Amino acid sequence: MPSETPDSPAAPPWKSEEELGEHLFDVVRLARAGGMDAEAALRAAVARFTRGS
């Protein structure tokens, strides 16, 4: 899935917060199965975003 900016006019692929939650849960489950820490990855992404990188 391509990364979208907050200003992007593209509609999200989910229709509700519940559906978004299911997608997020799937990502976390897959990351965990691959031996990755999804929370650490998200924290690093947020840090990069807030720095403007």
N, C-alpha and C positions, 0 to 999 in steps of 0.2 A: 504494500500500500504506500503510495507516495506521501511524503510529508507535506502537510498544508500549513500555511501561516494563519494566524488568527484572523487576518483581513481577507482571507480567501473566500470568494463567493461560492465555492463548491459546497454542496450540502453534505453533511456527514452521512455515513452509511447506516447509522442506527436511527431509530425513530423515537426512542425514549431513553430515560436514564436507566431503566431496568435493562434494556437491551445493551446499552453501553457497558453496564456493569458485567453482563455476561461475557462480552467481548474482552473486557479487561481481565476477568477471571481466567478466560481461556489463555490469554497471553501469559499470565503469571504461572498457570499450570504447565504450559509448554516450556517456559524458561526454567522452572524448577526441574522438570524432567530432563532438561539439558544440562543440569548442574549449575545453572546461573542464578544469581540473586536479583530478582526483578526489582525489589525495593531499592537496592543499591544502584542499579542501572537507572531507575527513574530519578533518584536523588541527584545523580551525576548529570543527567539530562537537564533537570531543572536548574542546577547550578550553571551549566553552560548557557542556558536560555537567559537566565537573569543577568549574566555577565555580558550578554549580547553576542556571544560567539556562535 
